Amino acid sequence: MNDPNTQTAAEATSAPVEAHPRAFEPVTLVITILMSVLGALIGIVLITSLGVSPNTAVIGALVAMLIGRIPVGMLARMRSQHRQNLVQSAISGSTFAAANSLLTPIAVPFALGRTDLVWPMLGGAVIGLAVDSWVLYRVFDSKLLPATGSWPAGIAAAETIKAGDTGGRKAAVLGVGALVGLVGALFKFPTSAAGVGFLGNIWALAMFGIGLAAGQYAPDFGFDLGAERVPHGLMVGAGLVALIQALLLMRTRKGRGDGPASAHDTVSASDDDERTVKAPQLRRGLLEGMGLFVCGAIVVAIAGGVAGRLSVPALVGWVALAGIAAIVHQLIVGLAAMHSGWFPAFAVTLIFLIIGLVLHIPTVPLALMVGYTASTGPAFADLGYDFKAGWLLRRDAVPWQPFEIEGRRQQYLAQLVGFGVALVVVAVAWKSFFSDGRVPPVSEVYVATIKGGLEPGTMTTMLLWAIPGALIQFLGGPSRQMGVLLATGLLVATPDAGWMVLGALAIRQAYTMWRRRGLTDAKARKECDEQSENDLSLVGAGLVAGSSLNDVGQLTKAL
């Protein structure tokens, strides 16, 4: 496989630029809209009945592949991997947008008994969703959110598309992995966690696995970490350090050497040159995002009547807190998703809810802030998965960079179609769902917490546990996100998932050592290790894909 970063200038200038398929081509657009409707319906049904939102990207890829096999004129165009990538981007975007970014936020004022605020909250959620995706589009493949990051669901989607196109050994390995993932998930094993263990940074995943295991077994020893807000405190500390690290990555230092960078180095010119998004672009993207989130908070304040309930200083503070909460929420969720394939959106939103209670924000303004914060993050993470899939599918293009940039733009447009469809579906369906008592469980938890208030000492406990969270995050550095991943594992605490992650890491290490046995040459060992990673990445992608198929299959149970 060609490495896009090693293509010569001669190749880049002499080769004709390959045209990437367009998101608005008639056949692609029609299929995208139909699949987005399906994705939005799956999302809102599962989030209201089971409290989960599945990644439907693999379903979109499989359907697009099947359509491409229909021997009818223009449908044959769907055999293109890149068109299949556009369809899977749209359906997964529609699913997460409908379930997490739109329906969950508007359920907060509804559960509070303020149905008059549902439409204003929907407007705020649309702004949050739009800014969320815009920021990721601007900063993907930067030092903060590199295309070389794990993004497990993206790898699963890309490998599924490639296997369907080429077949052979890779298809067989991926198929076996998917079958194991599906069967395991049917028997309630978190096989996606095992798949994640074969992908990405070992340090980050080890902390994630430790957090999962500790969160599962601590109650057996009399420690209910969740009730004591220990994971939330760890996330506060780790999140603050992660935010500082992100700000440092926005700096560019000239004149640095090309040697290996430490975990705390800012962006060197040589390192930044390897990415399509440089440090100045990262800086602009995040600053623009912050400004747009603040503007969105102002709209929510006016539409939701917050402006008439608070004094001018309190209103300014509310707008600032809402804007900061939105961008910090999206960054923490995105970083966790990139490394682990899981994102603690509910828990991070709950942290800002607790901060709002500590600041004695009135009930309605606090509910609107929580809904606005909840609208960010999931779509940010999902778009990262989809861009990762596209990046993997486009790596052999020559010249690579123009094709990659154009392909990413077309994916973004396809996701906007998915978002638009999700908005229409939610706007039409929310009243019938809510009137039947089908409200997302997480929204009810937010409202119960707002009404119930804080237990004495909660904030003190969180601040104490923020110290080790900050320390772990600092020591691991921005490339490992160890503090964020430890807190994510503790917050998720899915039964047996810790064993799955740690077991996969052990198998990964054992397989790598077995493959390199007898090799003494450094270059040969490196090549052997790369091949081992490639083999295990296929297995991991298959497990994640199989688990995703099972998640979508839960629709029949929900109905």
Buried (B, 14 or more C-beta within 10 A) or exposed (E): EEEBEEBEEEEBEEBEEBEBBBBEBEBBBEBBBBBBBBBBBBBBBBBBBBBBBBBBBBBBBBBBBEBBEEEEEEBBBBBBBBBBBBBBBBBBBBBBBBBBBBBBBBBBBBBBEBEEBBBBBBBBBBBBBBBBBBBBBBBBBBBBBBBEBBBBBBBBBBBBBBBBBEEEEBBEBBBBBBBBBBEBBBEEBBBBBBBBBBBBBEBBBBBBBBBBBBBBEBEEEEEEBBEBBBBBBBBBBBBBBBBBBBEBBBEBEEEBEEEEBEBEBBBBBEBBEBBBBBBEBBBBBBEBBBEBBBBBBBBBBEBBBBBEBBEEEBBEBBBEBBBBBBBBBBBBBBBBBBBBBBBBBBBBBBBBBBBBBEEEBEBBBBBBBBBBBBBBBBBBBBBBBBBBBBBBBBBEBBBBBBBBBBBBBBBBBBBBBBBBBBBBBBBEBBEEBBEEEBBBBBBBBBBEBBEEEEEEEBBEBBEEBBEBBBBBBBEBBBBBBBBBBBBBBBBBBBEBBBBBBBBBBEBBEEBBEEBBEEBEEEEEBEEBBEEBBEBBBBBBBBBBBBBBBBBBBBBEEBE
